[in-house]
Amino acid sequence: MHVVYIAMPRYYFKCSDSGYKCSYEVDGATVEELYPKIKIHAKYAHNMFEVPEDKMNQFKAAIKEKSSE
């Protein structure tokens, strides 16, 4: 019997990639999994109790796919 491993993509977000001087990083199995984590971080670290659409788009643009090494 052979076991086949399929590499599923992972995604990561670095707050510094969105223009902030911030060391916060998070990763997840899907991009959608990252959104609530980013919003919570923005609320507590950057005092954004409501994340404006333009800021969320900026955060979304900073999400990258992890390379499987």
JOCORQUI-V107888 format. One record per residue. RES is the residue in one letter. PHI is phi in degrees with one decimal (* if undefined). D_CENTER is the distance of its C-alpha to the mean C-alpha in whole Angstrom. Layout:
BEGIN
RES | PHI | D_CENTER
RES | PHI | D_CENTER
END
This chain:
BEGIN
M | * | 37
H | -108.0 | 34
V | -103.5 | 31
V | -110.4 | 28
Y | -101.9 | 25
I | -104.5 | 22
A | -75.4 | 19
M | -89.6 | 16
P | -66.8 | 13
R | -122.6 | 10
Y | -124.9 | 7
Y | -139.7 | 5
F | -132.3 | 3
K | -116.6 | 7
C | -57.4 | 8
S | -62.3 | 11
D | -72.3 | 10
S | -101.4 | 10
G | 104.9 | 14
Y | -97.5 | 14
K | -85.5 | 16
C | -151.7 | 13
S | -96.9 | 13
Y | -63.7 | 10
E | -138.9 | 7
V | -149.2 | 6
D | -134.0 | 6
G | -163.5 | 7
A | -75.6 | 10
T | -133.9 | 9
V | -62.6 | 7
E | -61.0 | 9
E | -65.6 | 8
L | -79.4 | 5
Y | -53.7 | 7
P | -64.5 | 9
K | -66.3 | 8
I | -65.8 | 6
K | -63.4 | 10
I | -64.3 | 11
H | -61.9 | 10
A | -59.6 | 12
K | -64.6 | 15
Y | -85.1 | 16
A | -93.4 | 15
H | -124.7 | 16
N | 55.1 | 18
M | -100.2 | 16
F | -72.0 | 18
E | -125.4 | 17
V | -86.8 | 15
P | -61.5 | 17
E | -57.4 | 16
D | -65.0 | 16
K | -69.8 | 13
M | -62.6 | 11
N | -63.8 | 12
Q | -64.6 | 11
F | -64.9 | 8
K | -60.2 | 7
A | -66.3 | 9
A | -86.6 | 7
I | -75.7 | 5
K | -127.9 | 8
E | -85.7 | 9
K | -74.0 | 11
S | -82.5 | 15
S | -88.0 | 17
E | -105.9 | 19
END
